[in-house]
Amino acid sequence: MPSFEETVAARERNVHPTLQMLVNLGSSLHQLFSLSEEKGITVTDRERQLLYIPGKYGKLEIKSGDPLFPESVSRRCMTEGRPVTCKIEQKLGWDYIGKAVPVHDDCGRIIGSLGTVEVIRTNSIHGQIVMGSSPGFLTAYEQACKAAQYDVSVLICGETGTGKEIMARLIMEESARRDKPFVSINCACIPPSLFESEMFGYESGAFTGAHKNGRAGYFEQVHTGTIFLDEIGELDINLTFVKSISSDVLTVSATAATWSPHS
């Protein structure tokens, strides 16, 4: 809700009663416009910021009493006399979508604006743009970026089609291995009897049908890079091989199966 100082400051500037009402209802408006608190709200008069309540993610460096920038969404909606939506230049590591509508007095004159500020996160991954603003996406994005800062194996759980490989590539792009190889393996397509040789390779004559010169496994091929083991939950083998995974490789696994640390 607006602070006592914000309310008093607005009154001292002889704010129009309609705008003052919006300032006083700031907390309620925030809940109305942003049921999950990912959006912030703004109230302005023709020249200055009257109220800014940030959302859960990201915070702009603006406060009550600050003058409006000429290119601001609030200024534009009042100048053009219509609702305006546009992307706000990245600030403090976040991108924003600003939306604002003009506020009129009883005579139809524009006296201010009411708007929302919503954080979006974007990332370019091998030509694909990852963008989202929902609470679920932002949480997953933050967790992926956090995991990328550590050299640890990662398990991504999610239903088919939810973009598990995209998140795996995001982890790779945000990690120190971003310039190293990335190999994606569909584990469900590899017979259990061949899984170990596919992963770690084999010597010449290791088994019937083996290549005469042997073969390097996926872990050797992706040396110092990232390997993505998709559908790992479909494997019907004893996964003791995980213990021997080289620390030179970042391993990201994914499954659509229900999983818990105790399963």
Secondary structure, DSSP 8 states (H G I E B T S, - for coil): ---HHHHHHHHHTT--HHHHHHHHTHHHHHHHH-TTS-EEEEEEESSBEEEEE--SS---S--TT-B--TT-HHHHHHHHTS-EEEEEEEETTEEEEEEEEEEE-TTS-EEEEEEEEEEEEEEEETTEEEEE-SHHHHHHHHHHHHHTTS---EEEE--TTS-HHHHHHHHHHHSTTTTS-EEEEEGGGS-HHHHHHHHHEE-TTSSTT--TT-EE-HHHHTTTSEEEEETGGG--S-GGGGGG--TTSEEEEEESS---TT-
